[in-house]
Amino acid sequence: MRTDNKLFILSNGRVAAIDKKTGEIAWEVKLKEYIKTSMSYAVGQIFLEETKLYIGVSGILICLSAKDGSFLWKNELKGWGYSFISIANANTGAAAQDQANAAAMAAAAAAAVAATTAATASS
């Protein structure tokens, strides 16, 4: 499952992947399976990086598979308290550069195929 056509939401102790085209819920996870505190008024943040979805809520950091919501790991951040967790990623530029490089390589390959096809056709 591709993650670029999904919207990820966090609300009321649940995380879900929503299909952007249809609005249907692709998968849903109840965080109470991994967090023992009440999630009724919890404020959290989610962050997507490639195939991993990071959720920071109630002083706990959880990592799920963006593909299907399966649990990957949890860090209870012992000694940090139980409040809001801010999440940032220093590799966003690198990921964007990787995508740009892949697109450039695909374009170069397509141009090479087109040139070979044109040369063959004119022979």
C-alpha positions, 0 to 999 in steps of 0.5 A: 500500500502506498502512503502518498494517497493516504491522510493520517489522523490522530483524534480521541486516542485513535490513529487512522489512515484515510484514503484521500480519494474516497475518504474511507478509513484504510486502517485504524489503531486504538492507542490504548493498546499501547498507552495505559493512561487516559486518552480522552483529553490527550493532545498528540502529534503524528509525523510520517517518514517514508513507511513509518508513522511516529505518534507522540502522545501523553509522554510516549513515542510510538512507531507504527507501520504507515502501510497497515498500522501495525505496531513497530516500537514504543518508547515511554520516555521515562523521566520526561513527564506526560505532556505534549511531544514535539516531533521534527525530522532532519532528514526531510530534505534528504528524502526529497532529494532521493525522490528527485534523484529517482525521478531524474533517473527515470526521466533519463532512462525514458529519454534513452529508450525514446532516442533508441526507438527513434534511431531504430525507426529511422534506420 
